[in-house]
């Protein structure tokens, strides 16, 4: 999760990072949810302050022997508004946190920009690169052929470049 201060103070940097990584992310919605969340916190604090002031007034009215039923009714209305606002704020807060956990980390300036590994550049190698007398296949092709990984379901759950282990590979991992 990125620091909310960075998201708020450097939106252009975040937008550029998302563009460089070719990641689709509703950044505008995240900023709107954050703004709504903060406004709701302020409203909630104001209502709590009103409720506390009303409690003091009710206490004073009861000490002096005055009728506090109207004040109690007003306090009930404030409490209902506060409960409704808190429920709505919790929903907005959950949406904001879910979205904020899905935004990728910032990348260093030295990292090549691109949607996939074809944009990467090789900096150095170590050792001798082996030569094979058969077609070399990557682990993804082998895992799919052996039906020991599930890329499709994992990408729906966690996004690109994730996988679920299946069958014997799960047991091997234990």
Chimera marker file (.cmm) of the C-alpha trace (Angstrom):
<marker_set name="trace">
<marker id="1" x="0.000" y="0.000" z="0.000" r="1" g="1" b="0" radius="0.5"/>
<marker id="2" x="1.340" y="3.384" z="-0.951" r="1" g="1" b="0" radius="0.5"/>
<marker id="3" x="1.558" y="6.166" z="1.592" r="1" g="1" b="0" radius="0.5"/>
<marker id="4" x="-1.699" y="8.178" z="1.325" r="1" g="1" b="0" radius="0.5"/>
<marker id="5" x="0.361" y="11.368" z="1.647" r="1" g="1" b="0" radius="0.5"/>
<marker id="6" x="2.271" y="10.497" z="-1.546" r="1" g="1" b="0" radius="0.5"/>
<marker id="7" x="-0.992" y="9.716" z="-3.333" r="1" g="1" b="0" radius="0.5"/>
<marker id="8" x="-2.490" y="13.019" z="-2.234" r="1" g="1" b="0" radius="0.5"/>
<marker id="9" x="0.598" y="15.234" z="-2.709" r="1" g="1" b="0" radius="0.5"/>
<marker id="10" x="2.063" y="13.701" z="-5.881" r="1" g="1" b="0" radius="0.5"/>
<marker id="11" x="-0.848" y="12.552" z="-8.077" r="1" g="1" b="0" radius="0.5"/>
<marker id="12" x="1.042" y="13.255" z="-11.314" r="1" g="1" b="0" radius="0.5"/>
<marker id="13" x="3.892" y="10.988" z="-10.210" r="1" g="1" b="0" radius="0.5"/>
<marker id="14" x="1.433" y="8.194" z="-9.416" r="1" g="1" b="0" radius="0.5"/>
<marker id="15" x="-0.392" y="8.621" z="-12.739" r="1" g="1" b="0" radius="0.5"/>
<marker id="16" x="2.912" y="8.490" z="-14.629" r="1" g="1" b="0" radius="0.5"/>
<marker id="17" x="3.968" y="5.348" z="-12.735" r="1" g="1" b="0" radius="0.5"/>
<marker id="18" x="0.672" y="3.652" z="-13.618" r="1" g="1" b="0" radius="0.5"/>
<marker id="19" x="1.131" y="4.654" z="-17.254" r="1" g="1" b="0" radius="0.5"/>
<marker id="20" x="4.761" y="3.427" z="-17.291" r="1" g="1" b="0" radius="0.5"/>
<marker id="21" x="3.711" y="0.072" z="-15.847" r="1" g="1" b="0" radius="0.5"/>
<marker id="22" x="0.703" y="-0.155" z="-18.202" r="1" g="1" b="0" radius="0.5"/>
<marker id="23" x="-1.583" y="-0.733" z="-15.228" r="1" g="1" b="0" radius="0.5"/>
<marker id="24" x="-5.263" y="0.118" z="-15.384" r="1" g="1" b="0" radius="0.5"/>
<marker id="25" x="-6.239" y="1.724" z="-12.096" r="1" g="1" b="0" radius="0.5"/>
<marker id="26" x="-9.086" y="4.091" z="-11.288" r="1" g="1" b="0" radius="0.5"/>
<marker id="27" x="-6.941" y="6.763" z="-9.657" r="1" g="1" b="0" radius="0.5"/>
<marker id="28" x="-9.654" y="9.405" z="-9.939" r="1" g="1" b="0" radius="0.5"/>
<marker id="29" x="-12.048" y="7.213" z="-7.937" r="1" g="1" b="0" radius="0.5"/>
<marker id="30" x="-9.395" y="6.720" z="-5.270" r="1" g="1" b="0" radius="0.5"/>
<marker id="31" x="-8.907" y="10.475" z="-4.878" r="1" g="1" b="0" radius="0.5"/>
<marker id="32" x="-12.685" y="11.004" z="-4.752" r="1" g="1" b="0" radius="0.5"/>
<marker id="33" x="-13.105" y="8.298" z="-2.099" r="1" g="1" b="0" radius="0.5"/>
<marker id="34" x="-10.313" y="9.828" z="-0.036" r="1" g="1" b="0" radius="0.5"/>
<marker id="35" x="-11.926" y="13.270" z="-0.238" r="1" g="1" b="0" radius="0.5"/>
<marker id="36" x="-15.361" y="11.862" z="0.675" r="1" g="1" b="0" radius="0.5"/>
<marker id="37" x="-13.836" y="9.878" z="3.534" r="1" g="1" b="0" radius="0.5"/>
<marker id="38" x="-12.198" y="12.989" z="5.008" r="1" g="1" b="0" radius="0.5"/>
<marker id="39" x="-15.377" y="15.054" z="4.647" r="1" g="1" b="0" radius="0.5"/>
<marker id="40" x="-17.330" y="12.338" z="6.441" r="1" g="1" b="0" radius="0.5"/>
<marker id="41" x="-14.775" y="12.268" z="9.261" r="1" g="1" b="0" radius="0.5"/>
<marker id="42" x="-15.214" y="16.026" z="9.731" r="1" g="1" b="0" radius="0.5"/>
<marker id="43" x="-19.018" y="15.709" z="9.698" r="1" g="1" b="0" radius="0.5"/>
<marker id="44" x="-18.797" y="12.849" z="12.184" r="1" g="1" b="0" radius="0.5"/>
<marker id="45" x="-16.603" y="14.900" z="14.520" r="1" g="1" b="0" radius="0.5"/>
<marker id="46" x="-19.031" y="17.839" z="14.310" r="1" g="1" b="0" radius="0.5"/>
<marker id="47" x="-22.000" y="15.597" z="15.133" r="1" g="1" b="0" radius="0.5"/>
<marker id="48" x="-20.133" y="14.066" z="18.071" r="1" g="1" b="0" radius="0.5"/>
<marker id="49" x="-19.353" y="17.552" z="19.343" r="1" g="1" b="0" radius="0.5"/>
<marker id="50" x="-23.034" y="18.533" z="19.028" r="1" g="1" b="0" radius="0.5"/>
<marker id="51" x="-24.055" y="15.357" z="20.852" r="1" g="1" b="0" radius="0.5"/>
<marker id="52" x="-21.617" y="16.095" z="23.675" r="1" g="1" b="0" radius="0.5"/>
<marker id="53" x="-22.876" y="19.676" z="23.968" r="1" g="1" b="0" radius="0.5"/>
<marker id="54" x="-26.431" y="18.373" z="24.021" r="1" g="1" b="0" radius="0.5"/>
<marker id="55" x="-25.516" y="15.984" z="26.853" r="1" g="1" b="0" radius="0.5"/>
<marker id="56" x="-24.203" y="18.907" z="28.904" r="1" g="1" b="0" radius="0.5"/>
<marker id="57" x="-27.403" y="20.888" z="28.225" r="1" g="1" b="0" radius="0.5"/>
<marker id="58" x="-29.562" y="17.907" z="29.222" r="1" g="1" b="0" radius="0.5"/>
<marker id="59" x="-27.567" y="17.491" z="32.440" r="1" g="1" b="0" radius="0.5"/>
<marker id="60" x="-27.958" y="21.189" z="33.235" r="1" g="1" b="0" radius="0.5"/>
<marker id="61" x="-31.684" y="21.109" z="32.506" r="1" g="1" b="0" radius="0.5"/>
<marker id="62" x="-32.206" y="18.115" z="34.788" r="1" g="1" b="0" radius="0.5"/>
<marker id="63" x="-30.211" y="19.736" z="37.616" r="1" g="1" b="0" radius="0.5"/>
<marker id="64" x="-32.351" y="22.856" z="37.462" r="1" g="1" b="0" radius="0.5"/>
<marker id="65" x="-35.530" y="20.781" z="37.224" r="1" g="1" b="0" radius="0.5"/>
<marker id="66" x="-36.464" y="21.916" z="33.720" r="1" g="1" b="0" radius="0.5"/>
<marker id="67" x="-38.074" y="19.647" z="31.136" r="1" g="1" b="0" radius="0.5"/>
<marker id="68" x="-35.359" y="18.021" z="28.982" r="1" g="1" b="0" radius="0.5"/>
<marker id="69" x="-37.631" y="16.011" z="26.674" r="1" g="1" b="0" radius="0.5"/>
<marker id="70" x="-37.138" y="18.358" z="23.720" r="1" g="1" b="0" radius="0.5"/>
<marker id="71" x="-33.359" y="18.260" z="24.234" r="1" g="1" b="0" radius="0.5"/>
<marker id="72" x="-33.489" y="14.453" z="24.457" r="1" g="1" b="0" radius="0.5"/>
<marker id="73" x="-35.423" y="14.337" z="21.193" r="1" g="1" b="0" radius="0.5"/>
<marker id="74" x="-32.828" y="16.571" z="19.497" r="1" g="1" b="0" radius="0.5"/>
<marker id="75" x="-30.038" y="14.400" z="20.878" r="1" g="1" b="0" radius="0.5"/>
<marker id="76" x="-31.785" y="11.308" z="19.505" r="1" g="1" b="0" radius="0.5"/>
<marker id="77" x="-31.917" y="12.914" z="16.054" r="1" g="1" b="0" radius="0.5"/>
<marker id="78" x="-28.228" y="13.798" z="16.242" r="1" g="1" b="0" radius="0.5"/>
<marker id="79" x="-27.375" y="10.246" z="17.339" r="1" g="1" b="0" radius="0.5"/>
<marker id="80" x="-29.394" y="8.793" z="14.440" r="1" g="1" b="0" radius="0.5"/>
<marker id="81" x="-27.637" y="11.086" z="11.943" r="1" g="1" b="0" radius="0.5"/>
<marker id="82" x="-24.305" y="10.081" z="13.453" r="1" g="1" b="0" radius="0.5"/>
<marker id="83" x="-25.100" y="6.354" z="13.198" r="1" g="1" b="0" radius="0.5"/>
<marker id="84" x="-26.208" y="6.719" z="9.568" r="1" g="1" b="0" radius="0.5"/>
<marker id="85" x="-23.091" y="8.727" z="8.734" r="1" g="1" b="0" radius="0.5"/>
<marker id="86" x="-20.813" y="6.203" z="10.468" r="1" g="1" b="0" radius="0.5"/>
<marker id="87" x="-22.357" y="3.312" z="8.505" r="1" g="1" b="0" radius="0.5"/>
<marker id="88" x="-21.895" y="5.178" z="5.227" r="1" g="1" b="0" radius="0.5"/>
<marker id="89" x="-18.370" y="6.232" z="6.220" r="1" g="1" b="0" radius="0.5"/>
<marker id="90" x="-17.452" y="2.608" z="6.960" r="1" g="1" b="0" radius="0.5"/>
<marker id="91" x="-18.565" y="1.602" z="3.455" r="1" g="1" b="0" radius="0.5"/>
<marker id="92" x="-16.556" y="4.432" z="1.872" r="1" g="1" b="0" radius="0.5"/>
<marker id="93" x="-13.574" y="3.574" z="4.087" r="1" g="1" b="0" radius="0.5"/>
<marker id="94" x="-13.711" y="-0.088" z="3.024" r="1" g="1" b="0" radius="0.5"/>
<marker id="95" x="-13.911" y="0.872" z="-0.664" r="1" g="1" b="0" radius="0.5"/>
<marker id="96" x="-10.976" y="3.249" z="-0.232" r="1" g="1" b="0" radius="0.5"/>
<marker id="97" x="-8.821" y="0.655" z="1.535" r="1" g="1" b="0" radius="0.5"/>
<marker id="98" x="-9.629" y="-2.054" z="-1.015" r="1" g="1" b="0" radius="0.5"/>
<marker id="99" x="-8.641" y="0.296" z="-3.810" r="1" g="1" b="0" radius="0.5"/>
<marker id="100" x="-5.516" y="1.513" z="-2.011" r="1" g="1" b="0" radius="0.5"/>
<marker id="101" x="-4.300" y="-2.055" z="-1.482" r="1" g="1" b="0" radius="0.5"/>
<marker id="102" x="-4.550" y="-2.736" z="-5.214" r="1" g="1" b="0" radius="0.5"/>
<marker id="103" x="-2.380" y="0.166" z="-6.384" r="1" g="1" b="0" radius="0.5"/>
<marker id="104" x="1.135" y="-1.004" z="-7.313" r="1" g="1" b="0" radius="0.5"/>
<marker id="105" x="4.281" y="0.290" z="-5.635" r="1" g="1" b="0" radius="0.5"/>
<marker id="106" x="6.310" y="3.108" z="-7.104" r="1" g="1" b="0" radius="0.5"/>
<marker id="107" x="9.122" y="1.995" z="-9.366" r="1" g="1" b="0" radius="0.5"/>
<marker id="108" x="12.675" y="3.258" z="-9.278" r="1" g="1" b="0" radius="0.5"/>
<marker id="109" x="13.773" y="5.562" z="-12.093" r="1" g="1" b="0" radius="0.5"/>
<marker id="110" x="16.286" y="2.959" z="-13.296" r="1" g="1" b="0" radius="0.5"/>
<marker id="111" x="13.554" y="0.356" z="-13.920" r="1" g="1" b="0" radius="0.5"/>
<marker id="112" x="12.674" y="0.019" z="-17.636" r="1" g="1" b="0" radius="0.5"/>
<marker id="113" x="9.168" y="1.149" z="-18.474" r="1" g="1" b="0" radius="0.5"/>
<marker id="114" x="6.811" y="-1.308" z="-20.107" r="1" g="1" b="0" radius="0.5"/>
<marker id="115" x="3.832" y="-3.594" z="-19.749" r="1" g="1" b="0" radius="0.5"/>
<marker id="116" x="5.758" y="-6.861" z="-19.617" r="1" g="1" b="0" radius="0.5"/>
<marker id="117" x="9.236" y="-8.367" z="-19.415" r="1" g="1" b="0" radius="0.5"/>
<marker id="118" x="9.972" y="-7.662" z="-23.097" r="1" g="1" b="0" radius="0.5"/>
<marker id="119" x="10.812" y="-4.096" z="-22.022" r="1" g="1" b="0" radius="0.5"/>
<marker id="120" x="13.429" y="-5.299" z="-19.539" r="1" g="1" b="0" radius="0.5"/>
<marker id="121" x="17.098" y="-4.938" z="-20.337" r="1" g="1" b="0" radius="0.5"/>
<marker id="122" x="19.854" y="-7.326" z="-19.364" r="1" g="1" b="0" radius="0.5"/>
<marker id="123" x="22.445" y="-5.596" z="-17.213" r="1" g="1" b="0" radius="0.5"/>
<marker id="124" x="24.906" y="-8.448" z="-16.757" r="1" g="1" b="0" radius="0.5"/>
<marker id="125" x="25.181" y="-12.230" z="-16.804" r="1" g="1" b="0" radius="0.5"/>
<marker id="126" x="27.133" y="-14.585" z="-14.625" r="1" g="1" b="0" radius="0.5"/>
<marker id="127" x="28.636" y="-17.850" z="-15.687" r="1" g="1" b="0" radius="0.5"/>
<marker id="128" x="28.347" y="-19.628" z="-18.990" r="1" g="1" b="0" radius="0.5"/>
<marker id="129" x="24.914" y="-19.869" z="-20.563" r="1" g="1" b="0" radius="0.5"/>
<marker id="130" x="24.163" y="-23.559" z="-21.200" r="1" g="1" b="0" radius="0.5"/>
<marker id="131" x="23.227" y="-24.813" z="-24.671" r="1" g="1" b="0" radius="0.5"/>
<marker id="132" x="20.555" y="-27.493" z="-24.968" r="1" g="1" b="0" radius="0.5"/>
<marker id="133" x="19.818" y="-29.951" z="-27.772" r="1" g="1" b="0" radius="0.5"/>
<marker id="134" x="16.055" y="-29.511" z="-27.257" r="1" g="1" b="0" radius="0.5"/>
<marker id="135" x="13.633" y="-26.631" z="-27.232" r="1" g="1" b="0" radius="0.5"/>
<marker id="136" x="13.840" y="-24.834" z="-23.901" r="1" g="1" b="0" radius="0.5"/>
<marker id="137" x="10.423" y="-24.020" z="-22.421" r="1" g="1" b="0" radius="0.5"/>
<marker id="138" x="9.640" y="-21.801" z="-19.500" r="1" g="1" b="0" radius="0.5"/>
<marker id="139" x="8.089" y="-22.938" z="-16.247" r="1" g="1" b="0" radius="0.5"/>
<marker id="140" x="4.681" y="-21.485" z="-17.138" r="1" g="1" b="0" radius="0.5"/>
<marker id="141" x="4.337" y="-23.624" z="-20.269" r="1" g="1" b="0" radius="0.5"/>
<marker id="142" x="5.459" y="-26.708" z="-18.358" r="1" g="1" b="0" radius="0.5"/>
<marker id="143" x="3.118" y="-25.971" z="-15.445" r="1" g="1" b="0" radius="0.5"/>
<marker id="144" x="0.130" y="-25.498" z="-17.750" r="1" g="1" b="0" radius="0.5"/>
<marker id="145" x="0.934" y="-28.651" z="-19.707" r="1" g="1" b="0" radius="0.5"/>
<marker id="146" x="1.255" y="-30.702" z="-16.510" r="1" g="1" b="0" radius="0.5"/>
<marker id="147" x="-1.864" y="-29.011" z="-15.054" r="1" g="1" b="0" radius="0.5"/>
<marker id="148" x="-0.059" y="-28.063" z="-11.845" r="1" g="1" b="0" radius="0.5"/>
<marker id="149" x="-0.626" y="-24.274" z="-11.981" r="1" g="1" b="0" radius="0.5"/>
<marker id="150" x="-3.746" y="-22.169" z="-12.460" r="1" g="1" b="0" radius="0.5"/>
<marker id="151" x="-2.912" y="-18.767" z="-13.916" r="1" g="1" b="0" radius="0.5"/>
<marker id="152" x="-6.405" y="-17.769" z="-14.982" r="1" g="1" b="0" radius="0.5"/>
<marker id="153" x="-8.060" y="-18.042" z="-11.578" r="1" g="1" b="0" radius="0.5"/>
<marker id="154" x="-5.080" y="-16.440" z="-9.826" r="1" g="1" b="0" radius="0.5"/>
<marker id="155" x="-5.096" y="-13.462" z="-12.195" r="1" g="1" b="0" radius="0.5"/>
<marker id="156" x="-8.783" y="-12.862" z="-11.421" r="1" g="1" b="0" radius="0.5"/>
<marker id="157" x="-8.022" y="-12.912" z="-7.708" r="1" g="1" b="0" radius="0.5"/>
<marker id="158" x="-4.619" y="-11.262" z="-7.396" r="1" g="1" b="0" radius="0.5"/>
<marker id="159" x="-3.912" y="-9.661" z="-10.769" r="1" g="1" b="0" radius="0.5"/>
<marker id="160" x="-1.308" y="-10.369" z="-13.427" r="1" g="1" b="0" radius="0.5"/>
<marker id="161" x="1.819" y="-12.433" z="-12.797" r="1" g="1" b="0" radius="0.5"/>
<marker id="162" x="0.321" y="-14.570" z="-10.021" r="1" g="1" b="0" radius="0.5"/>
<marker id="163" x="-0.439" y="-18.288" z="-10.011" r="1" g="1" b="0" radius="0.5"/>
<marker id="164" x="-2.048" y="-20.998" z="-7.905" r="1" g="1" b="0" radius="0.5"/>
<marker id="165" x="-0.313" y="-24.308" z="-7.368" r="1" g="1" b="0" radius="0.5"/>
<marker id="166" x="-2.312" y="-27.465" z="-8.070" r="1" g="1" b="0" radius="0.5"/>
<marker id="167" x="-2.004" y="-31.204" z="-7.650" r="1" g="1" b="0" radius="0.5"/>
<marker id="168" x="1.399" y="-32.671" z="-6.974" r="1" g="1" b="0" radius="0.5"/>
<marker id="169" x="3.139" y="-29.294" z="-7.014" r="1" g="1" b="0" radius="0.5"/>
<marker id="170" x="1.238" y="-28.295" z="-3.875" r="1" g="1" b="0" radius="0.5"/>
<marker id="171" x="2.462" y="-31.413" z="-2.099" r="1" g="1" b="0" radius="0.5"/>
<marker id="172" x="6.000" y="-30.761" z="-3.297" r="1" g="1" b="0" radius="0.5"/>
<marker id="173" x="5.848" y="-27.278" z="-1.806" r="1" g="1" b="0" radius="0.5"/>
<marker id="174" x="4.939" y="-28.638" z="1.622" r="1" g="1" b="0" radius="0.5"/>
<link id1="1" id2="2" r="1" g="1" b="0" radius="0.2"/>
<link id1="2" id2="3" r="1" g="1" b="0" radius="0.2"/>
<link id1="3" id2="4" r="1" g="1" b="0" radius="0.2"/>
<link id1="4" id2="5" r="1" g="1" b="0" radius="0.2"/>
<link id1="5" id2="6" r="1" g="1" b="0" radius="0.2"/>
<link id1="6" id2="7" r="1" g="1" b="0" radius="0.2"/>
<link id1="7" id2="8" r="1" g="1" b="0" radius="0.2"/>
<link id1="8" id2="9" r="1" g="1" b="0" radius="0.2"/>
<link id1="9" id2="10" r="1" g="1" b="0" radius="0.2"/>
<link id1="10" id2="11" r="1" g="1" b="0" radius="0.2"/>
<link id1="11" id2="12" r="1" g="1" b="0" radius="0.2"/>
<link id1="12" id2="13" r="1" g="1" b="0" radius="0.2"/>
<link id1="13" id2="14" r="1" g="1" b="0" radius="0.2"/>
<link id1="14" id2="15" r="1" g="1" b="0" radius="0.2"/>
<link id1="15" id2="16" r="1" g="1" b="0" radius="0.2"/>
<link id1="16" id2="17" r="1" g="1" b="0" radius="0.2"/>
<link id1="17" id2="18" r="1" g="1" b="0" radius="0.2"/>
<link id1="18" id2="19" r="1" g="1" b="0" radius="0.2"/>
<link id1="19" id2="20" r="1" g="1" b="0" radius="0.2"/>
<link id1="20" id2="21" r="1" g="1" b="0" radius="0.2"/>
<link id1="21" id2="22" r="1" g="1" b="0" radius="0.2"/>
<link id1="22" id2="23" r="1" g="1" b="0" radius="0.2"/>
<link id1="23" id2="24" r="1" g="1" b="0" radius="0.2"/>
<link id1="24" id2="25" r="1" g="1" b="0" radius="0.2"/>
<link id1="25" id2="26" r="1" g="1" b="0" radius="0.2"/>
<link id1="26" id2="27" r="1" g="1" b="0" radius="0.2"/>
<link id1="27" id2="28" r="1" g="1" b="0" radius="0.2"/>
<link id1="28" id2="29" r="1" g="1" b="0" radius="0.2"/>
<link id1="29" id2="30" r="1" g="1" b="0" radius="0.2"/>
<link id1="30" id2="31" r="1" g="1" b="0" radius="0.2"/>
<link id1="31" id2="32" r="1" g="1" b="0" radius="0.2"/>
<link id1="32" id2="33" r="1" g="1" b="0" radius="0.2"/>
<link id1="33" id2="34" r="1" g="1" b="0" radius="0.2"/>
<link id1="34" id2="35" r="1" g="1" b="0" radius="0.2"/>
<link id1="35" id2="36" r="1" g="1" b="0" radius="0.2"/>
<link id1="36" id2="37" r="1" g="1" b="0" radius="0.2"/>
<link id1="37" id2="38" r="1" g="1" b="0" radius="0.2"/>
<link id1="38" id2="39" r="1" g="1" b="0" radius="0.2"/>
<link id1="39" id2="40" r="1" g="1" b="0" radius="0.2"/>
<link id1="40" id2="41" r="1" g="1" b="0" radius="0.2"/>
<link id1="41" id2="42" r="1" g="1" b="0" radius="0.2"/>
<link id1="42" id2="43" r="1" g="1" b="0" radius="0.2"/>
<link id1="43" id2="44" r="1" g="1" b="0" radius="0.2"/>
<link id1="44" id2="45" r="1" g="1" b="0" radius="0.2"/>
<link id1="45" id2="46" r="1" g="1" b="0" radius="0.2"/>
<link id1="46" id2="47" r="1" g="1" b="0" radius="0.2"/>
<link id1="47" id2="48" r="1" g="1" b="0" radius="0.2"/>
<link id1="48" id2="49" r="1" g="1" b="0" radius="0.2"/>
<link id1="49" id2="50" r="1" g="1" b="0" radius="0.2"/>
<link id1="50" id2="51" r="1" g="1" b="0" radius="0.2"/>
<link id1="51" id2="52" r="1" g="1" b="0" radius="0.2"/>
<link id1="52" id2="53" r="1" g="1" b="0" radius="0.2"/>
<link id1="53" id2="54" r="1" g="1" b="0" radius="0.2"/>
<link id1="54" id2="55" r="1" g="1" b="0" radius="0.2"/>
<link id1="55" id2="56" r="1" g="1" b="0" radius="0.2"/>
<link id1="56" id2="57" r="1" g="1" b="0" radius="0.2"/>
<link id1="57" id2="58" r="1" g="1" b="0" radius="0.2"/>
<link id1="58" id2="59" r="1" g="1" b="0" radius="0.2"/>
<link id1="59" id2="60" r="1" g="1" b="0" radius="0.2"/>
<link id1="60" id2="61" r="1" g="1" b="0" radius="0.2"/>
<link id1="61" id2="62" r="1" g="1" b="0" radius="0.2"/>
<link id1="62" id2="63" r="1" g="1" b="0" radius="0.2"/>
<link id1="63" id2="64" r="1" g="1" b="0" radius="0.2"/>
<link id1="64" id2="65" r="1" g="1" b="0" radius="0.2"/>
<link id1="65" id2="66" r="1" g="1" b="0" radius="0.2"/>
<link id1="66" id2="67" r="1" g="1" b="0" radius="0.2"/>
<link id1="67" id2="68" r="1" g="1" b="0" radius="0.2"/>
<link id1="68" id2="69" r="1" g="1" b="0" radius="0.2"/>
<link id1="69" id2="70" r="1" g="1" b="0" radius="0.2"/>
<link id1="70" id2="71" r="1" g="1" b="0" radius="0.2"/>
<link id1="71" id2="72" r="1" g="1" b="0" radius="0.2"/>
<link id1="72" id2="73" r="1" g="1" b="0" radius="0.2"/>
<link id1="73" id2="74" r="1" g="1" b="0" radius="0.2"/>
<link id1="74" id2="75" r="1" g="1" b="0" radius="0.2"/>
<link id1="75" id2="76" r="1" g="1" b="0" radius="0.2"/>
<link id1="76" id2="77" r="1" g="1" b="0" radius="0.2"/>
<link id1="77" id2="78" r="1" g="1" b="0" radius="0.2"/>
<link id1="78" id2="79" r="1" g="1" b="0" radius="0.2"/>
<link id1="79" id2="80" r="1" g="1" b="0" radius="0.2"/>
<link id1="80" id2="81" r="1" g="1" b="0" radius="0.2"/>
<link id1="81" id2="82" r="1" g="1" b="0" radius="0.2"/>
<link id1="82" id2="83" r="1" g="1" b="0" radius="0.2"/>
<link id1="83" id2="84" r="1" g="1" b="0" radius="0.2"/>
<link id1="84" id2="85" r="1" g="1" b="0" radius="0.2"/>
<link id1="85" id2="86" r="1" g="1" b="0" radius="0.2"/>
<link id1="86" id2="87" r="1" g="1" b="0" radius="0.2"/>
<link id1="87" id2="88" r="1" g="1" b="0" radius="0.2"/>
<link id1="88" id2="89" r="1" g="1" b="0" radius="0.2"/>
<link id1="89" id2="90" r="1" g="1" b="0" radius="0.2"/>
<link id1="90" id2="91" r="1" g="1" b="0" radius="0.2"/>
<link id1="91" id2="92" r="1" g="1" b="0" radius="0.2"/>
<link id1="92" id2="93" r="1" g="1" b="0" radius="0.2"/>
<link id1="93" id2="94" r="1" g="1" b="0" radius="0.2"/>
<link id1="94" id2="95" r="1" g="1" b="0" radius="0.2"/>
<link id1="95" id2="96" r="1" g="1" b="0" radius="0.2"/>
<link id1="96" id2="97" r="1" g="1" b="0" radius="0.2"/>
<link id1="97" id2="98" r="1" g="1" b="0" radius="0.2"/>
<link id1="98" id2="99" r="1" g="1" b="0" radius="0.2"/>
<link id1="99" id2="100" r="1" g="1" b="0" radius="0.2"/>
<link id1="100" id2="101" r="1" g="1" b="0" radius="0.2"/>
<link id1="101" id2="102" r="1" g="1" b="0" radius="0.2"/>
<link id1="102" id2="103" r="1" g="1" b="0" radius="0.2"/>
<link id1="103" id2="104" r="1" g="1" b="0" radius="0.2"/>
<link id1="104" id2="105" r="1" g="1" b="0" radius="0.2"/>
<link id1="105" id2="106" r="1" g="1" b="0" radius="0.2"/>
<link id1="106" id2="107" r="1" g="1" b="0" radius="0.2"/>
<link id1="107" id2="108" r="1" g="1" b="0" radius="0.2"/>
<link id1="108" id2="109" r="1" g="1" b="0" radius="0.2"/>
<link id1="109" id2="110" r="1" g="1" b="0" radius="0.2"/>
<link id1="110" id2="111" r="1" g="1" b="0" radius="0.2"/>
<link id1="111" id2="112" r="1" g="1" b="0" radius="0.2"/>
<link id1="112" id2="113" r="1" g="1" b="0" radius="0.2"/>
<link id1="113" id2="114" r="1" g="1" b="0" radius="0.2"/>
<link id1="114" id2="115" r="1" g="1" b="0" radius="0.2"/>
<link id1="115" id2="116" r="1" g="1" b="0" radius="0.2"/>
<link id1="116" id2="117" r="1" g="1" b="0" radius="0.2"/>
<link id1="117" id2="118" r="1" g="1" b="0" radius="0.2"/>
<link id1="118" id2="119" r="1" g="1" b="0" radius="0.2"/>
<link id1="119" id2="120" r="1" g="1" b="0" radius="0.2"/>
<link id1="120" id2="121" r="1" g="1" b="0" radius="0.2"/>
<link id1="121" id2="122" r="1" g="1" b="0" radius="0.2"/>
<link id1="122" id2="123" r="1" g="1" b="0" radius="0.2"/>
<link id1="123" id2="124" r="1" g="1" b="0" radius="0.2"/>
<link id1="124" id2="125" r="1" g="1" b="0" radius="0.2"/>
<link id1="125" id2="126" r="1" g="1" b="0" radius="0.2"/>
<link id1="126" id2="127" r="1" g="1" b="0" radius="0.2"/>
<link id1="127" id2="128" r="1" g="1" b="0" radius="0.2"/>
<link id1="128" id2="129" r="1" g="1" b="0" radius="0.2"/>
<link id1="129" id2="130" r="1" g="1" b="0" radius="0.2"/>
<link id1="130" id2="131" r="1" g="1" b="0" radius="0.2"/>
<link id1="131" id2="132" r="1" g="1" b="0" radius="0.2"/>
<link id1="132" id2="133" r="1" g="1" b="0" radius="0.2"/>
<link id1="133" id2="134" r="1" g="1" b="0" radius="0.2"/>
<link id1="134" id2="135" r="1" g="1" b="0" radius="0.2"/>
<link id1="135" id2="136" r="1" g="1" b="0" radius="0.2"/>
<link id1="136" id2="137" r="1" g="1" b="0" radius="0.2"/>
<link id1="137" id2="138" r="1" g="1" b="0" radius="0.2"/>
<link id1="138" id2="139" r="1" g="1" b="0" radius="0.2"/>
<link id1="139" id2="140" r="1" g="1" b="0" radius="0.2"/>
<link id1="140" id2="141" r="1" g="1" b="0" radius="0.2"/>
<link id1="141" id2="142" r="1" g="1" b="0" radius="0.2"/>
<link id1="142" id2="143" r="1" g="1" b="0" radius="0.2"/>
<link id1="143" id2="144" r="1" g="1" b="0" radius="0.2"/>
<link id1="144" id2="145" r="1" g="1" b="0" radius="0.2"/>
<link id1="145" id2="146" r="1" g="1" b="0" radius="0.2"/>
<link id1="146" id2="147" r="1" g="1" b="0" radius="0.2"/>
<link id1="147" id2="148" r="1" g="1" b="0" radius="0.2"/>
<link id1="148" id2="149" r="1" g="1" b="0" radius="0.2"/>
<link id1="149" id2="150" r="1" g="1" b="0" radius="0.2"/>
<link id1="150" id2="151" r="1" g="1" b="0" radius="0.2"/>
<link id1="151" id2="152" r="1" g="1" b="0" radius="0.2"/>
<link id1="152" id2="153" r="1" g="1" b="0" radius="0.2"/>
<link id1="153" id2="154" r="1" g="1" b="0" radius="0.2"/>
<link id1="154" id2="155" r="1" g="1" b="0" radius="0.2"/>
<link id1="155" id2="156" r="1" g="1" b="0" radius="0.2"/>
<link id1="156" id2="157" r="1" g="1" b="0" radius="0.2"/>
<link id1="157" id2="158" r="1" g="1" b="0" radius="0.2"/>
<link id1="158" id2="159" r="1" g="1" b="0" radius="0.2"/>
<link id1="159" id2="160" r="1" g="1" b="0" radius="0.2"/>
<link id1="160" id2="161" r="1" g="1" b="0" radius="0.2"/>
<link id1="161" id2="162" r="1" g="1" b="0" radius="0.2"/>
<link id1="162" id2="163" r="1" g="1" b="0" radius="0.2"/>
<link id1="163" id2="164" r="1" g="1" b="0" radius="0.2"/>
<link id1="164" id2="165" r="1" g="1" b="0" radius="0.2"/>
<link id1="165" id2="166" r="1" g="1" b="0" radius="0.2"/>
<link id1="166" id2="167" r="1" g="1" b="0" radius="0.2"/>
<link id1="167" id2="168" r="1" g="1" b="0" radius="0.2"/>
<link id1="168" id2="169" r="1" g="1" b="0" radius="0.2"/>
<link id1="169" id2="170" r="1" g="1" b="0" radius="0.2"/>
<link id1="170" id2="171" r="1" g="1" b="0" radius="0.2"/>
<link id1="171" id2="172" r="1" g="1" b="0" radius="0.2"/>
<link id1="172" id2="173" r="1" g="1" b="0" radius="0.2"/>
<link id1="173" id2="174" r="1" g="1" b="0" radius="0.2"/>
</marker_set>
